[in-house]
Amino acid sequence: MDGWVVRGDSCADSPLTTAQFYSAGFTEDMREVVRLQRARYPAAPLMAVGWSLGANILVNYVGEEGADCELTSAVSLCNPFNLPVCNAALQKGFSKVYDWSLGSKLGSIFGCAFRSRGATDRSRSELKHGAASAAGGPPP
């Protein structure tokens, strides 16, 4: 038995290596991993477990693949099936701390992307300020 983890670019401190940010609607990473695992293990059953937004991505992937899905089974845990409702719930209470943290992280990610493309110090500073402001927090 073998296992693997699918984690989108820029998620959980993983580096941003492509133009695609982590997105609950993006299933191509999952599709690519299943293709690679199927090629590596042509006769093995492939099973997947998704948690939270990962569960949402997994369920979307299975639905998009339909009868052609290479997975033998899929388990969805704590899936926020209705993303707009879940997003609205995240806009209340403690979420302001979460939003500020997310905005700061996005500013860091964009700052790294700019550094790798030779952006000026001023443009990085403006980007970080804009990301933090959009999240409702103080500028870094």
C-alpha positions as CSV (number, residue, x, y, z in Angstrom):
1,M,0.0,0.0,0.0
2,D,1.2,3.5,-0.8
3,G,-0.1,6.9,0.0
4,W,0.3,10.5,-1.2
5,V,-0.8,13.9,-0.2
6,V,-2.2,16.5,-2.6
7,R,-1.6,20.0,-1.4
8,G,-2.2,23.1,-3.7
9,D,0.5,25.6,-4.4
10,S,0.7,28.3,-1.7
11,C,-1.2,26.2,0.8
12,A,0.2,25.2,4.2
13,D,3.5,27.0,3.6
14,S,4.1,25.1,0.3
15,P,6.0,27.2,-2.2
16,L,4.2,28.8,-5.1
17,T,5.6,27.0,-8.1
18,T,2.9,27.6,-10.8
19,A,0.6,30.4,-11.8
20,Q,-2.3,28.6,-10.1
21,F,-3.0,29.5,-6.5
22,Y,-4.8,27.1,-4.2
23,S,-8.5,27.1,-5.0
24,A,-11.5,25.0,-3.8
25,G,-12.6,24.8,-7.5
26,F,-9.4,23.7,-9.0
27,T,-9.3,19.9,-9.6
28,E,-6.3,19.7,-12.0
29,D,-3.8,18.9,-9.2
30,M,-5.9,16.0,-8.1
31,R,-6.4,14.8,-11.6
32,E,-2.6,14.9,-12.3
33,V,-1.8,13.0,-9.1
34,V,-4.4,10.3,-9.9
35,R,-2.9,10.0,-13.4
36,L,0.6,9.7,-12.0
37,Q,-0.4,7.1,-9.4
38,R,-2.4,5.1,-12.1
39,A,0.7,5.0,-14.3
40,R,2.9,3.9,-11.3
41,Y,0.4,1.3,-10.1
42,P,-1.6,0.2,-13.1
43,A,-3.5,-2.6,-11.4
44,A,-3.8,-1.3,-7.8
45,P,-7.0,0.1,-6.4
46,L,-6.7,3.9,-5.9
47,M,-8.6,5.4,-2.9
48,A,-8.7,9.0,-1.7
49,V,-9.7,10.8,1.5
50,G,-10.3,14.6,1.5
51,W,-10.6,16.9,4.5
52,S,-12.4,20.2,4.5
53,L,-11.7,22.1,1.3
54,G,-9.7,19.1,0.1
55,A,-12.8,17.1,0.5
56,N,-14.6,19.6,-1.7
57,I,-11.9,19.4,-4.3
58,L,-12.1,15.6,-4.2
59,V,-15.9,15.4,-4.6
60,N,-15.7,17.9,-7.5
61,Y,-13.0,15.8,-9.1
62,V,-15.0,12.6,-8.8
63,G,-18.1,14.4,-10.2
64,E,-16.2,15.8,-13.1
65,E,-14.6,12.4,-14.0
66,G,-17.9,10.6,-13.6
67,A,-17.8,7.0,-14.9
68,D,-14.2,7.5,-16.1
69,C,-12.9,8.2,-12.5
70,E,-9.8,6.1,-11.8
71,L,-10.6,6.1,-8.0
72,T,-11.9,2.9,-6.5
73,S,-13.3,4.8,-3.6
74,A,-13.4,8.4,-2.2
75,V,-14.2,9.6,1.3
76,S,-15.2,13.2,2.0
77,L,-14.8,14.4,5.6
78,C,-15.9,17.8,6.9
79,N,-16.7,19.0,3.4
80,P,-18.0,22.6,3.2
81,F,-20.4,21.6,0.4
82,N,-22.0,25.1,0.2
83,L,-19.0,27.3,-0.2
84,P,-20.9,30.7,-0.2
85,V,-22.7,29.8,3.0
86,C,-19.4,28.6,4.7
87,N,-17.7,31.8,3.5
88,A,-20.4,34.0,5.0
89,A,-20.0,32.1,8.3
90,L,-16.3,32.8,8.2
91,Q,-17.0,36.6,8.0
92,K,-18.2,36.7,11.6
93,G,-16.5,36.7,15.0
94,F,-13.0,35.4,15.2
95,S,-12.7,35.4,11.4
96,K,-11.2,38.9,11.5
97,V,-8.0,37.4,12.9
98,Y,-8.2,34.6,10.3
99,D,-8.7,37.2,7.5
100,W,-5.8,39.3,8.7
101,S,-3.6,36.3,8.9
102,L,-4.7,35.1,5.4
103,G,-4.1,38.6,4.0
104,S,-0.7,38.8,5.5
105,K,0.2,35.4,4.1
106,L,-1.0,36.3,0.6
107,G,1.2,39.5,0.9
108,S,4.2,37.3,1.7
109,I,3.5,34.9,-1.2
110,F,3.1,37.8,-3.7
111,G,6.2,39.4,-2.2
112,C,8.2,36.2,-2.9
113,A,6.7,36.0,-6.5
114,F,7.8,39.6,-7.1
115,R,11.3,39.0,-5.7
116,S,11.7,36.1,-8.1
117,R,10.7,38.4,-10.9
118,G,12.9,41.3,-9.9
119,A,10.3,43.7,-8.6
120,T,11.3,46.8,-6.8
121,D,11.2,47.2,-3.0
122,R,8.5,49.9,-3.4
123,S,6.2,47.5,-5.4
124,R,6.6,44.7,-2.8
125,S,5.7,47.2,0.1
126,E,2.7,48.4,-1.8
127,L,1.5,44.8,-2.4
128,K,1.9,43.8,1.2
129,H,0.0,46.9,2.4
130,G,-2.8,46.2,-0.1
131,A,-3.1,42.6,0.9
132,A,-3.3,43.4,4.6
133,S,-5.7,46.3,4.1
134,A,-8.0,44.1,2.0
135,A,-8.0,41.6,4.9
136,G,-9.0,44.3,7.3
137,G,-5.8,44.3,9.3
138,P,-2.9,46.7,9.8
139,P,-0.2,47.0,7.2
140,P,2.8,44.9,7.9
